[in-house]
Amino acid sequence: MTTTVAGGSKIFDAFKALGLHSSHLGHVTRYHQRHEESYVITAVGDVFHTYNCSKFGLCQVSNRHESDIECIAADAFLVYTACGNVVYAYQHNKHVKQTYHGHRKPVHLLLPFGKHLITVDQSSNVRVWHIESGEEFLSIEFSSQTFHITALLHPSTYVNKVLFGSKQGKLQLWNISRNKLVYEFKESKSSPVKTLEQAPAVDVVAIGYESGDIVLYNLRMDVLIMELVQHYGAVTAISFRTDGETIMATGTLSGHICLWDLEEKRLTSLLEDAHSSPVAGLTFLSNQALLISNSVDNSLKMWAFDKNNGDGNLLRERGGHRSSITKVRFYKDTSILSTGNDSTLRLFSCTHPRKDKNLGQASLNRKKARKQSVKLDDGKLPPIVDFAIESAREGQWDGVIAIHHRHPMATTWNVQNGRMGSHKFLHENTSFTKSDNRFRMQKCFVSSVASTACGNFCLVGYNTGHLDLYNIQSGISRGHYFDRSLGQKLAKAHSAVVKGIAIDALNQMTISIGLEGVVKFWRFKEKSLIETTRINVTPSSVELHRGSGMLAIVCDDFSLLVIDIETRKIVRRFSGHSGRINDMTWSADAHWIVTASADCTVRTWDLPSASMVDCFMLDSAVTSLSLSPTSDLLATTHADDVGIYLWSNKSLYSPVFLNALPNSYHPEEVVELPVTLPSTDEEVADVEDKDAVEPDQPNDMMNQLETDLITLSNMPYSKWANVLKLDVIRQRNKPKEPPKAPVNAPFFLPTSSSLNPDFLVDNEAKDHSSKLITTKPLQQFSQFALTLLNAEGNYGEVLTTLKKMTLSAVDTEIRTLSPDNGGSAGLLETFLDFVEHHVDSKRDFELIQAYFSMFLTVHTETLANMTNIEHKLSELSRKLDQDRRELSELLNQNMCIVNFIKSATL
């Protein structure tokens, strides 16, 4: 019976994702005027990423959508995305500002159009929305049989006009404001229109067809200007250079980028294999010789055209695996080594993506593969399915041994040099022919590998039962392990496939396990058999924790065995998974074993208590997982996914109480995978527009973490520390001699005295129509006093006004509150209410204390003669004294701890 309980993991918490950069959707670009920088936005699953173009740093990641993003667009202020039949408008790249409902089919095209947004769904229903209000302005129905919309464009200088391209190859120009078909163009091909792009010249647009035809068309004259043909399939994207060069770039299905010289009407350059999958988007940055491209192969690239021949160089790149990841292991403390079905080995950094490294594609002839195209490499090896890492000798020779899918050769890799190694280990019974890149003994392939802790040797196991020892430095074979009971001629270690190999920390013992269910213990140096243990179950993989001498064995009956290599006995047996166990990993202290199964669960087993202590479920099955050397991070990869997902270990920074769970425990709640986190260093800038902050919420206002915490104002020290020293400052700054007027004084416009000075314009001086003398109405209070009286309990604007004033202006305004200086007793009481309000809110603590000190210094005698405010003053004094005691206790406690740490003898 299965026990189902709702809840996530008690130990692991979602942290961030690595290696996700692009998808099948084309990117969009934005230019930030205040930052004077361009940004690139790419859709990745159910979020979108924002990169700066200066260093390709990840600036922001949006909030999650309900499903994967199906199309994306952007203007100067908002980013628009569509998921199914719902369209979202994002402000500051994170927050949903508006949602647009109304489509009955999934939306696949978006076009920001001034104050409106045009959306097109798969049934060719066009809707125009007011961006701010979210109301529908217009709806146009097209027949999918006669005009199925596949592309749209707003031609430059064409007011209220939108150009539609169709699957039937036709083009139509519509007036959106009048809901009227303006013109249907003569240009028509039998091939569907894939993309439309505005040329730098007015009235000219570029049309890309599925057949590979590229047409430059004059809309005003209805004339075909130029027709080009690319021989690499459909035109997936088009972009024009705007820095004075007449160059057009087009994307292809094969991953090439074609560069066309429009003056000579020919193909001037070809970026061959710019991507390994179809090009999804192309954009030339405004007035720059830089081209941005992204592709389905999970890469985002920037190309620089700084050569005279027009060829582009790869300037910057963000990329990951092209296909699903098969194996992942931590390399040292903050790096992860992974391999996928794309036959590449990659290194990902947990701290910053600039440290990511692509070790290349596995090939029989690495030098030859460098010279020719990656796709044309006839010596490309199958995908890597498993590998062993040992970094002890990484600086001297290779440290990674890799297994390829059903291949007889094991390859070496060097992580430090970022390349494939120089050795390839091949069993002596298998011969290789270089002419046709084939092996004579096709039935033999490598099934398992392991490396020693010293990094000098590696063991390679085969499906035939052979077990060979190699020196990693020289690549020379150092002998074979064989069991004499199996026959001298066979020279095999096992009678079946070698499923796993392990070597202890001192190179004294070798452990091998075969498909026949036998665990064999060997002397490493003599290669002689010590003992044999039968587990009576079919093994799948093994993992040795060298520090404790515990060997974990994954079995095909969904169970997990733990063997002590000293006693060579089974000490633990765990069962509970309802599917095949795909991978497992040890914690640093050998207390936990974390396993992942095809049943989409990740379970944590506690060795001392012999029980399961944690279990959580995910959307897709985990194909591989690994714990960091310090056990602070857990890395997982998933089926049909190109990302690596990191989970933080909560037990290292917060109390975690674990209870034994029944083996039949099955979580009901599905835990969401983490998303990519933006970079936090100096190379990226916050892309949010700070100028859009509301007027009553100044930028210098600090957010309060909790309502009971005292929060400072973040104002400069000079704004509040010298309020009681104004007389001393005035005396010090008093001029020694009166100012002398210059002979020819220049003309200056009068300005107001404030932090943001404004020009004072005398409007009355301009009106000479009447000579009658008009008297101004007498105003009893200053502008600040009026703001204080009209606050009515909302004193945020009052504080904002004081913050904008200089220190002398604040002093003047506080002095004018007295009845002797034009104020009133009511103003004094209102100011006390203003102080009490901010004391209760605990915000702008030091600023309010300074203003209140100035207030009491100036109006002490006046307040003493007012009998109706005694209770208010005593209550305010009590609150201030309480805050003072709390701060004093905390500061004294911290000072004691610091002094103890400084003076204590450790």
Secondary structure, 3 states (H helix, E strand, C coil): CCEEECCCCCCEEEEEEECCCCCCCCCEEEEECCCCEEEEEEEECCEEEEEECCCCCEEEECCCCCCCCCEEEECCCEEEEEECCEEEEEECCCEEEEEECCCCCCEEEEEEECCEEEEEECCCEEEEEECCCCCEEEEEECCCCCCCEEEEECCCCCCCEEEEEECCCCEEEEECCCCEEEEECCCCCCCCEEEEEECCCCCEEEEEECCCEEEEEECCCCEEEEEEECCCCCCCEEEECCCCCCEEEEECCCCCEEEEECCCCEEEEEECCCCCCCEEEEEECCCCCEEEEEECCCEEEEEECCCCCCCCEEEEEEECCCCCEEEEEEECCCEEEEEECCCEEEEEECCCHHHCEEEEECECCHHHHHHCCCCCCCCECCCEEEEEECCCCCCCCCCEEEEECCCCEEEEEECCCCEEEEEEEECCCCCEECCCCEECCCCCCEEEEEECCCCCEEEEEECCCCEEEEECCCCCEEEEECCHHHCCCCCCCCCCCEEEEEECCCCCEEEEEECCCEEEEEECCCCCEEEEEECCCCEEEEEEECCCCEEEEEECCCEEEEEECCCCEEEEEEECCCCCEEEEEECCCCCEEEEEECCCEEEEEECCCCEEEEEEEECCCEEEEEECCCCCEEEEEECCCCCEEEEEEHHHCCCCCCCCECCCEEECCEECCCCCCCCCCCCCCCCCCHHHCCCCCCCCCCCCCCCCCCCCCCCCHHHCCCHHHHHHHHHHCCCCCCCCCCCCCCCCCCECCCCCCCECCCHHHHCCCCCCCCCCCCCCCCHHHHHHHCCCCCCHHHHHHHHHCCHHHHHHHHHCCCHHHCCCHHHHHHHHHHHHHHHHHCCCHHHHHHHHHHHHHHCHHHHHCCHHHHHHHHHHHHHHHHHHHHHHHHHHHHHHHHHHHHHCCC
